[in-house]
Amino acid sequence: MALLAKETLGPDPMKGVAVVFRAKRADRVKIVVWDGTGLVMYWKRLDGSGFKWPPIVAGVMRMNAAQLSALLAGMDWTRMHAPRIPQPKALA
């Protein structure tokens, strides 16, 4: 799977990129990631529902760590928003 990801998508799991594969029914996910000593594959299936996936752009779905965490928890990550932090004002 790591070789498939590298040859097809471009990112190399051996360089710290987590590659996530989804099933057609969107209820199963496989993640291939390098843990520093070797490749690890995580597999998860949701019972009774499916994962809420991001849109596909140019054949790839991009996610940040918070979105991936919410996805794996079975949450709808599209409903989560980062808090707005006001910009500091310059002192005169």
Number of C-alpha atoms within 10 A of each C-alpha: 14 20 13 10 17 14 11 10 13 10 16 18 21 18 11 12 12 20 21 19 16 15 12 8 9 15 17 18 19 16 17 20 21 18 13 10 7 8 12 15 14 10 13 12 16 14 9 6 12 17 22 16 17 16 11 9 8 7 9 10 13 14 14 7 9 11 18 17 13 16 20 17 12 17 16 15 19 12 6 11 7 6 6 6 6 6 6 6 6 5 4 3
